[in-house]
Amino acid sequence: MLNCGVHLKIQCEYIGTKYVGFQTQIGQRTIQNELEKAISRYFAAPVKVVGSGRTDAGVHAVGQVVSCLCPREDVKIYQFLLGVNSYLPSDIAVTAAEILPKFNARSDAKAKTYIYKCYVSPTRHPSMDVDHWQLYKPVDIERLRTQAQVLVGTHDFTAFCAELRDKSPIRTIYSLDIQTPTPHEIWFVIRGNGFLHNMVRIIVGTLLEKSDVQAVLKSRDRRRAGKTAPAKGLTLYNVEY
């Protein structure tokens, strides 16, 4: 089956607990591998997808976007969604799709929003443990909000990067909001033009541990920042184009 020259823009949702991340890794179970297998099976032709970004092992998504060249033009979106989802495992789903003349999920992305969720409790709550990090003691929310604003804007985020995989450590954070949807939950809602390796998780760990985030930022030293928050609390919520 020949490629018809148009692109599919596909939104997907997944629970990352059982995967080593989004990106294909030989011999490992990844989100990208599962999507490619399911879409290729639907079209009865090999299909490779490009993701908006690489979520790490254990990280979830409700708004990940992928793109691929479409093997044919006569795609009925409703049938495509039903068909591909029937081939995907229960912890991954495609939730929307559209056909575009040209689209690349990675290079066309303008902004992304991640949410890191915590719950505060001296005892464990299994239903929340799937996508929250448990904090055992109350947190000063106003201190978090004040310190979070230090990171808004364009900065060198070397101190908040586990490993520099990109040419530049400069990133722009458009907003970083600390929300409390319930009395026992804390959500770190962060929107930016892109993120370094483990950047969001290190930001969360640093805000919870450190009293002078400005000094950490200026140091450009990962050793000055806080620990990397567990992957399970992080969800990719939205990608803007």
PALO-674133 format. One record per atom (N, C-alpha, C): residue number from 1; chain; atom name; x, y, z. Coordinates in steps of 0.2 Angstrom, whole numbers. Each point is the difference from the previous one (the first is absolute). Layout:
BEGIN
NUM;A;CA;X;Y;Z
...
This chain:
BEGIN
1;A;N;4;-6;0
1;A;CA;-4;6;0
1;A;C;4;6;0
2;A;N;-1;5;-5
2;A;CA;5;6;0
2;A;C;-3;5;4
3;A;N;5;4;2
3;A;CA;-2;6;4
3;A;C;-4;5;-4
4;A;N;-5;3;3
4;A;CA;-4;5;-5
4;A;C;2;7;1
5;A;N;5;2;4
5;A;CA;3;6;1
5;A;C;-4;5;5
6;A;N;-5;-2;3
6;A;CA;-3;4;5
6;A;C;2;-3;7
7;A;N;-1;4;5
7;A;CA;2;-1;7
7;A;C;-6;-1;5
8;A;N;1;-5;4
8;A;CA;-5;-1;6
8;A;C;2;4;6
9;A;N;-4;4;3
9;A;CA;2;3;7
9;A;C;-5;-4;5
10;A;N;3;-3;4
10;A;CA;-3;-5;5
10;A;C;1;2;7
11;A;N;-5;1;4
11;A;CA;1;1;7
11;A;C;-1;-7;4
12;A;N;4;-1;5
12;A;CA;-1;-6;4
12;A;C;1;1;7
13;A;N;-2;-5;4
13;A;CA;0;0;7
13;A;C;3;-6;2
14;A;N;4;0;6
14;A;CA;2;-6;2
14;A;C;2;0;8
15;A;N;0;-6;3
15;A;CA;3;0;6
15;A;C;7;-3;0
16;A;N;5;3;2
16;A;CA;7;-2;-2
16;A;C;3;-5;5
17;A;N;-4;-2;5
17;A;CA;3;-4;5
17;A;C;4;-6;-3
18;A;N;-2;-4;-5
18;A;CA;3;-6;-2
18;A;C;5;1;-6
19;A;N;1;6;-1
19;A;CA;4;2;-6
19;A;C;7;3;2
20;A;N;5;-1;-5
20;A;CA;7;3;2
20;A;C;0;7;-3
21;A;N;-6;3;-2
21;A;CA;0;7;-3
21;A;C;-4;0;-7
22;A;N;0;6;-3
22;A;CA;-3;0;-6
22;A;C;4;-3;-6
23;A;N;6;2;0
23;A;CA;5;-1;-6
23;A;C;1;-7;-1
24;A;N;1;-3;-6
24;A;CA;2;-7;-2
24;A;C;7;-1;3
25;A;N;0;-6;4
25;A;CA;6;-3;2
25;A;C;0;-7;-1
26;A;N;6;-2;-3
26;A;CA;0;-7;-3
26;A;C;-1;-5;6
27;A;N;-4;-5;0
27;A;CA;-1;-5;5
27;A;C;-4;3;6
28;A;N;-3;6;0
28;A;CA;-4;3;5
28;A;C;-7;1;-2
29;A;N;-4;1;5
29;A;CA;-7;1;-2
29;A;C;-1;8;1
30;A;N;-2;3;-6
30;A;CA;-1;7;0
30;A;C;-6;2;-3
31;A;N;-3;6;2
31;A;CA;-6;3;-3
31;A;C;1;0;-8
32;A;N;5;3;-2
32;A;CA;1;0;-8
32;A;C;0;-6;-3
33;A;N;3;-5;3
33;A;CA;-1;-7;-3
33;A;C;-7;-3;-1
34;A;N;-4;1;6
34;A;CA;-6;-2;0
34;A;C;-5;4;-5
35;A;N;1;6;-1
35;A;CA;-4;4;-5
35;A;C;2;-2;-7
36;A;N;6;-1;-1
36;A;CA;2;-2;-7
36;A;C;-2;-7;-2
37;A;N;0;-4;5
37;A;CA;-3;-7;-2
37;A;C;-7;0;-1
38;A;N;-4;4;4
38;A;CA;-7;1;-1
38;A;C;-2;3;-6
39;A;N;3;6;-2
39;A;CA;-2;4;-6
39;A;C;2;-4;-6
40;A;N;6;-3;0
40;A;CA;3;-5;-5
40;A;C;-5;-5;-2
41;A;N;-3;-3;6
41;A;CA;-4;-6;-1
41;A;C;-7;3;-3
42;A;N;-2;5;2
42;A;CA;-6;3;-3
42;A;C;0;1;-7
43;A;N;6;3;-3
43;A;CA;1;2;-7
43;A;C;3;-6;-4
44;A;N;2;-5;4
44;A;CA;3;-6;-4
44;A;C;6;3;-4
45;A;N;4;4;4
45;A;CA;6;3;-4
45;A;C;4;3;6
46;A;N;7;0;-1
46;A;CA;4;3;6
46;A;C;-1;7;0
47;A;N;-1;2;7
47;A;CA;-1;7;1
47;A;C;5;2;6
48;A;N;4;6;-1
48;A;CA;4;3;5
48;A;C;-3;6;3
49;A;N;0;1;7
49;A;CA;-3;6;2
49;A;C;5;5;3
50;A;N;-1;6;1
50;A;CA;4;5;3
50;A;C;-4;3;6
51;A;N;3;0;6
51;A;CA;-4;3;5
51;A;C;2;7;1
52;A;N;-4;4;4
52;A;CA;1;7;1
52;A;C;6;0;5
53;A;N;1;-5;4
53;A;CA;6;0;4
53;A;C;1;-7;4
54;A;N;5;-1;3
54;A;CA;2;-6;3
54;A;C;-2;0;7
55;A;N;-6;-3;2
55;A;CA;-1;-1;7
55;A;C;4;-6;3
56;A;N;2;1;6
56;A;CA;5;-5;3
56;A;C;-4;-6;3
57;A;N;4;-5;2
57;A;CA;-3;-6;3
57;A;C;-5;2;6
58;A;N;-6;-3;-1
58;A;CA;-5;1;6
58;A;C;-4;6;-1
59;A;N;2;5;-4
59;A;CA;-4;6;-1
59;A;C;-6;-1;-4
60;A;N;-6;3;1
60;A;CA;-6;-1;-3
60;A;C;-2;6;-5
61;A;N;-5;-1;-4
61;A;CA;-2;6;-4
61;A;C;-8;-1;-1
62;A;N;-3;6;-1
62;A;CA;-7;0;-2
62;A;C;0;4;-7
63;A;N;5;4;-1
63;A;CA;0;4;-6
63;A;C;7;-1;-5
64;A;N;3;-6;0
64;A;CA;5;-1;-4
64;A;C;-2;1;-7
65;A;N;4;2;-5
65;A;CA;-2;1;-7
65;A;C;6;-4;-4
66;A;N;-2;-4;-5
66;A;CA;5;-3;-4
66;A;C;-3;1;-7
67;A;N;5;0;-5
67;A;CA;-1;1;-7
67;A;C;3;-6;-4
68;A;N;-3;-1;-6
68;A;CA;2;-6;-4
68;A;C;-2;2;-7
69;A;N;4;-3;-5
69;A;CA;-2;1;-7
69;A;C;-6;-5;-1
70;A;N;-5;2;-3
70;A;CA;-6;-5;-1
70;A;C;0;-4;-6
71;A;N;-1;-7;1
71;A;CA;1;-4;-6
71;A;C;-6;1;-5
72;A;N;-5;3;2
72;A;CA;-6;1;-5
72;A;C;-4;6;2
73;A;N;-3;3;-5
73;A;CA;-4;6;1
73;A;C;-7;-1;2
74;A;N;-3;-6;-1
74;A;CA;-7;-1;1
74;A;C;-1;-2;7
75;A;N;3;3;5
75;A;CA;0;-2;7
75;A;C;-6;3;3
76;A;N;-5;-4;3
76;A;CA;-5;2;4
76;A;C;2;0;8
77;A;N;0;6;2
77;A;CA;3;1;7
77;A;C;-3;-4;5
78;A;N;-7;-1;0
78;A;CA;-3;-4;5
78;A;C;2;-7;0
79;A;N;0;-3;-6
79;A;CA;2;-7;-1
79;A;C;8;-1;2
80;A;N;4;6;-2
80;A;CA;7;-1;2
80;A;C;1;0;8
81;A;N;-4;4;3
81;A;CA;1;0;8
81;A;C;-3;-7;3
82;A;N;-5;-2;-3
82;A;CA;-3;-7;3
82;A;C;5;-5;-2
83;A;N;3;0;-6
83;A;CA;4;-6;-2
83;A;C;6;0;3
84;A;N;4;6;1
84;A;CA;6;0;3
84;A;C;0;-1;8
85;A;N;-6;2;3
85;A;CA;0;-1;7
85;A;C;-2;-7;1
86;A;N;-3;-4;-5
86;A;CA;-1;-7;1
86;A;C;7;-4;0
87;A;N;5;3;-2
87;A;CA;7;-3;-1
87;A;C;4;2;6
88;A;N;-2;5;4
88;A;CA;5;3;5
88;A;C;-2;-3;7
89;A;N;5;-1;4
89;A;CA;-1;-2;7
89;A;C;-4;5;4
90;A;N;-3;-3;5
90;A;CA;-5;4;4
90;A;C;2;7;3
91;A;N;7;0;1
91;A;CA;3;6;3
91;A;C;2;5;-5
92;A;N;-2;-1;-7
92;A;CA;2;5;-5
92;A;C;-6;1;-5
93;A;N;-2;6;-2
93;A;CA;-5;1;-4
93;A;C;1;6;-5
94;A;N;-3;0;-6
94;A;CA;0;6;-4
94;A;C;-7;3;1
95;A;N;0;6;1
95;A;CA;-6;4;2
95;A;C;-2;5;-5
96;A;N;4;2;-5
96;A;CA;-2;4;-5
96;A;C;5;0;-6
97;A;N;-3;2;-6
97;A;CA;5;-1;-6
97;A;C;-3;5;-5
98;A;N;4;2;-4
98;A;CA;-2;4;-6
98;A;C;6;0;-6
99;A;N;-3;0;-6
99;A;CA;5;0;-6
99;A;C;2;7;-1
100;A;N;6;1;-1
100;A;CA;3;7;-2
100;A;C;5;-1;-6
101;A;N;0;5;-4
101;A;CA;5;0;-6
101;A;C;7;-1;2
102;A;N;2;3;6
102;A;CA;7;0;3
102;A;C;-1;1;7
103;A;N;4;-4;4
103;A;CA;0;1;7
103;A;C;5;-5;3
104;A;N;4;3;5
104;A;CA;5;-3;4
104;A;C;-1;1;7
105;A;N;-2;-5;4
105;A;CA;-1;1;7
105;A;C;5;3;4
106;A;N;6;-1;-2
106;A;CA;6;2;4
106;A;C;2;7;-2
107;A;N;1;1;-6
107;A;CA;3;7;-3
107;A;C;-5;5;0
108;A;N;-7;-1;0
108;A;CA;-5;4;-1
108;A;C;-3;3;7
109;A;N;2;-4;5
109;A;CA;-2;2;7
109;A;C;2;7;2
110;A;N;-4;4;3
110;A;CA;1;6;3
110;A;C;1;1;7
111;A;N;-4;-4;4
111;A;CA;0;0;7
111;A;C;-3;-7;3
112;A;N;2;-2;6
112;A;CA;-2;-6;3
112;A;C;-2;2;7
113;A;N;-5;-3;3
113;A;CA;-2;0;7
113;A;C;0;-7;3
114;A;N;4;0;6
114;A;CA;1;-6;4
114;A;C;-4;2;7
115;A;N;-2;-5;3
115;A;CA;-3;1;6
115;A;C;3;-6;5
116;A;N;4;2;5
116;A;CA;2;-4;5
116;A;C;-4;0;6
117;A;N;-3;-6;2
117;A;CA;-5;-1;5
117;A;C;3;-3;7
118;A;N;-1;3;5
118;A;CA;2;-3;7
118;A;C;-7;0;4
119;A;N;1;-5;5
119;A;CA;-6;0;5
119;A;C;4;0;7
120;A;N;-3;3;5
120;A;CA;3;1;6
120;A;C;-4;-5;5
121;A;N;3;-5;3
121;A;CA;-3;-5;4
121;A;C;5;-4;4
122;A;N;-1;-1;6
122;A;CA;5;-5;4
122;A;C;-1;-7;-2
123;A;N;-6;-1;-3
123;A;CA;-1;-7;-2
123;A;C;-1;-1;-8
124;A;N;2;-5;-3
124;A;CA;0;-1;-7
124;A;C;-7;-1;-3
125;A;N;-2;3;-6
125;A;CA;-6;-1;-3
125;A;C;1;-3;-7
126;A;N;-1;-7;0
126;A;CA;1;-3;-7
126;A;C;-3;3;-6
127;A;N;-6;2;1
127;A;CA;-3;3;-6
127;A;C;3;6;-3
128;A;N;4;4;4
128;A;CA;3;6;-1
128;A;C;8;-1;-2
129;A;N;2;-6;2
129;A;CA;7;-1;-1
129;A;C;2;-1;-7
130;A;N;-5;-2;-5
130;A;CA;1;-1;-7
130;A;C;3;6;-3
131;A;N;-2;6;2
131;A;CA;2;6;-4
131;A;C;1;6;5
132;A;N;1;-1;7
132;A;CA;2;5;5
132;A;C;6;-3;3
133;A;N;4;5;3
133;A;CA;6;-1;5
133;A;C;-3;2;7
134;A;N;1;-5;4
134;A;CA;-2;1;7
134;A;C;5;4;4
135;A;N;-3;5;3
135;A;CA;4;4;5
135;A;C;-3;-1;7
136;A;N;4;-1;5
136;A;CA;-2;-2;6
136;A;C;-2;6;5
137;A;N;3;5;-2
137;A;CA;-1;6;5
137;A;C;-3;6;-4
138;A;N;-4;4;3
138;A;CA;-3;6;-3
138;A;C;6;5;-3
139;A;N;-2;3;-5
139;A;CA;5;5;-4
139;A;C;-3;7;0
140;A;N;5;5;1
140;A;CA;-2;7;0
140;A;C;-1;2;-7
141;A;N;-6;0;-2
141;A;CA;-3;1;-7
141;A;C;3;7;-2
142;A;N;-1;5;4
142;A;CA;2;7;-2
142;A;C;7;1;-1
143;A;N;4;-4;4
143;A;CA;8;0;-2
143;A;C;1;-3;-7
144;A;N;-3;-6;-1
144;A;CA;0;-3;-7
144;A;C;-1;5;-5
145;A;N;-6;4;1
145;A;CA;-2;4;-6
145;A;C;5;6;-1
146;A;N;3;2;6
146;A;CA;5;6;-1
146;A;C;6;-3;-3
147;A;N;2;-5;2
147;A;CA;6;-3;-3
147;A;C;-1;-2;-8
148;A;N;-6;-3;-1
148;A;CA;-1;-2;-7
148;A;C;1;6;-5
149;A;N;-2;6;2
149;A;CA;0;6;-5
149;A;C;7;2;-2
150;A;N;5;-2;4
150;A;CA;7;1;-1
150;A;C;2;-4;-7
151;A;N;-3;-5;-1
151;A;CA;1;-4;-6
151;A;C;-3;2;-7
152;A;N;-5;4;1
152;A;CA;-4;2;-6
152;A;C;4;5;-4
153;A;N;0;-1;-6
153;A;CA;4;4;-5
153;A;C;5;-4;-4
154;A;N;5;3;-3
154;A;CA;5;-3;-4
154;A;C;6;0;4
155;A;N;3;-7;1
155;A;CA;6;-1;5
155;A;C;4;-5;-3
156;A;N;6;-1;3
156;A;CA;4;-5;-1
156;A;C;-2;-5;6
157;A;N;-3;-6;-2
157;A;CA;-2;-5;4
157;A;C;5;-6;1
158;A;N;6;1;0
158;A;CA;5;-5;1
158;A;C;-1;-3;7
159;A;N;-1;4;5
159;A;CA;-1;-3;7
159;A;C;-6;-5;0
160;A;N;-4;1;-5
160;A;CA;-6;-4;1
160;A;C;-1;-6;-6
161;A;N;6;-2;-2
161;A;CA;1;-5;-5
161;A;C;4;-5;2
162;A;N;-2;-7;-1
162;A;CA;3;-6;2
162;A;C;6;-1;-5
163;A;N;-1;1;-6
163;A;CA;5;-1;-6
163;A;C;-2;4;-6
164;A;N;5;5;-2
164;A;CA;-2;4;-5
164;A;C;1;-4;-7
165;A;N;-6;-1;-3
165;A;CA;-1;-3;-6
165;A;C;-1;4;-6
166;A;N;-1;7;2
166;A;CA;-1;5;-6
166;A;C;6;4;0
167;A;N;0;4;-5
167;A;CA;5;5;-2
167;A;C;1;6;6
168;A;N;-6;2;2
168;A;CA;0;5;5
168;A;C;-5;-1;6
169;A;N;3;2;6
169;A;CA;-4;-1;6
169;A;C;-5;6;1
170;A;N;-1;4;-5
170;A;CA;-5;6;1
170;A;C;-7;-2;-2
171;A;N;-4;1;5
171;A;CA;-7;-1;-1
171;A;C;-4;5;2
172;A;N;-7;1;-2
172;A;CA;-4;5;2
172;A;C;-6;-3;4
173;A;N;-1;1;6
173;A;CA;-6;-2;4
173;A;C;-5;6;-1
174;A;N;-6;-1;-3
174;A;CA;-5;5;0
174;A;C;-4;1;6
175;A;N;-1;-6;4
175;A;CA;-4;1;6
175;A;C;2;-7;4
176;A;N;0;1;7
176;A;CA;1;-5;5
176;A;C;-5;1;6
177;A;N;-6;-3;-1
177;A;CA;-5;1;5
177;A;C;0;-6;5
178;A;N;-1;2;7
178;A;CA;-1;-5;5
178;A;C;-7;0;2
179;A;N;-4;-6;-2
179;A;CA;-7;0;1
179;A;C;-1;-5;6
180;A;N;-6;1;3
180;A;CA;-2;-5;6
180;A;C;-7;-2;-2
181;A;N;-1;-4;-5
181;A;CA;-7;-2;-2
181;A;C;-4;-3;6
182;A;N;3;-3;5
182;A;CA;-3;-3;6
182;A;C;5;2;6
183;A;N;-3;0;6
183;A;CA;4;2;6
183;A;C;7;-5;1
184;A;N;0;-6;-4
184;A;CA;5;-4;1
184;A;C;4;-1;-6
185;A;N;-1;4;-5
185;A;CA;4;-1;-7
185;A;C;3;7;-1
186;A;N;6;-1;-3
186;A;CA;4;5;-3
186;A;C;2;-1;-7
187;A;N;-2;4;-5
187;A;CA;2;-1;-7
187;A;C;5;6;-2
188;A;N;5;-2;-3
188;A;CA;5;4;-3
188;A;C;-2;1;-7
189;A;N;-3;5;-3
189;A;CA;-2;1;-7
189;A;C;5;4;-3
190;A;N;4;-3;-5
190;A;CA;5;4;-3
190;A;C;0;0;-8
191;A;N;0;6;-3
191;A;CA;-1;1;-7
191;A;C;6;3;-3
192;A;N;3;-3;-5
192;A;CA;6;3;-2
192;A;C;1;-2;-8
193;A;N;6;3;-3
193;A;CA;1;-1;-7
193;A;C;4;-7;-1
194;A;N;2;-3;5
194;A;CA;4;-6;0
194;A;C;3;-2;7
195;A;N;2;-6;1
195;A;CA;3;-2;6
195;A;C;6;-4;-1
196;A;N;5;1;5
196;A;CA;6;-5;0
196;A;C;-2;-6;3
197;A;N;5;-5;0
197;A;CA;-1;-6;2
197;A;C;-1;0;8
198;A;N;-6;-3;2
198;A;CA;-2;0;7
198;A;C;-1;7;3
199;A;N;-1;5;-4
199;A;CA;0;7;2
199;A;C;-6;1;5
200;A;N;-6;-2;-2
200;A;CA;-6;1;4
200;A;C;1;-3;7
201;A;N;2;-6;0
201;A;CA;1;-4;6
201;A;C;5;3;5
202;A;N;5;3;-3
202;A;CA;5;3;4
202;A;C;-2;6;3
203;A;N;-4;4;-4
203;A;CA;-3;6;2
203;A;C;-5;-1;6
204;A;N;-4;-6;0
204;A;CA;-4;-1;5
204;A;C;4;-2;6
205;A;N;5;-4;0
205;A;CA;4;-2;5
205;A;C;3;5;4
206;A;N;3;5;-5
206;A;CA;3;6;3
206;A;C;-5;5;4
207;A;N;-5;1;-3
207;A;CA;-5;4;3
207;A;C;-2;-2;7
208;A;N;-1;-7;0
208;A;CA;-2;-3;7
208;A;C;6;0;5
209;A;N;6;0;-2
209;A;CA;6;-1;4
209;A;C;3;7;2
210;A;N;1;4;-5
210;A;CA;4;6;1
210;A;C;-3;6;1
211;A;N;3;4;4
211;A;CA;-3;7;2
211;A;C;2;6;-5
212;A;N;6;-2;-3
212;A;CA;2;6;-5
212;A;C;1;-3;-7
213;A;N;-5;0;-3
213;A;CA;0;-3;-7
213;A;C;4;5;-5
214;A;N;0;6;1
214;A;CA;4;5;-4
214;A;C;7;-2;0
215;A;N;3;-2;6
215;A;CA;7;-2;1
215;A;C;1;-6;-4
216;A;N;-5;-5;0
216;A;CA;1;-6;-3
216;A;C;0;2;-8
217;A;N;-4;4;-2
217;A;CA;-1;1;-7
217;A;C;7;4;-3
218;A;N;2;4;4
218;A;CA;6;4;-2
218;A;C;7;-4;0
219;A;N;0;-5;4
219;A;CA;6;-5;1
219;A;C;1;-4;-6
220;A;N;-5;-1;-4
220;A;CA;1;-5;-6
220;A;C;3;-6;2
221;A;N;-1;-3;6
221;A;CA;3;-6;3
221;A;C;-6;-4;3
222;A;N;0;-6;-4
222;A;CA;-5;-5;2
222;A;C;0;-2;7
223;A;N;6;0;3
223;A;CA;1;-2;7
223;A;C;-3;5;5
224;A;N;-1;6;-2
224;A;CA;-3;5;4
224;A;C;-8;-1;1
225;A;N;-3;-4;-5
225;A;CA;-7;0;-1
225;A;C;-3;-6;5
226;A;N;-6;-1;0
226;A;CA;-3;-5;4
226;A;C;0;-7;-4
227;A;N;-3;-5;4
227;A;CA;0;-6;-4
227;A;C;-5;-1;-5
228;A;N;1;-4;-5
228;A;CA;-5;-1;-5
228;A;C;-6;-4;3
229;A;N;-6;4;-1
229;A;CA;-6;-3;2
229;A;C;-2;-6;-4
230;A;N;-3;-5;3
230;A;CA;-2;-7;-3
230;A;C;-4;1;-6
231;A;N;1;-4;-5
231;A;CA;-3;1;-7
231;A;C;-7;-1;0
232;A;N;-3;-4;5
232;A;CA;-7;-1;0
232;A;C;-5;6;1
233;A;N;3;5;3
233;A;CA;-4;6;1
233;A;C;-1;5;-6
234;A;N;4;-2;-5
234;A;CA;0;5;-6
234;A;C;-4;-2;-6
235;A;N;-4;4;-2
235;A;CA;-5;-1;-6
235;A;C;1;6;-5
236;A;N;1;-2;-7
236;A;CA;0;4;-5
236;A;C;-7;2;-2
237;A;N;-2;6;1
237;A;CA;-8;2;0
237;A;C;-1;3;-7
238;A;N;4;4;-3
238;A;CA;-2;3;-6
238;A;C;6;2;-4
239;A;N;-1;0;-7
239;A;CA;5;2;-4
239;A;C;-3;5;-5
240;A;N;3;6;-1
240;A;CA;-3;5;-4
240;A;C;4;1;-6
241;A;N;-4;2;-6
241;A;CA;3;0;-6
241;A;C;-3;7;-3
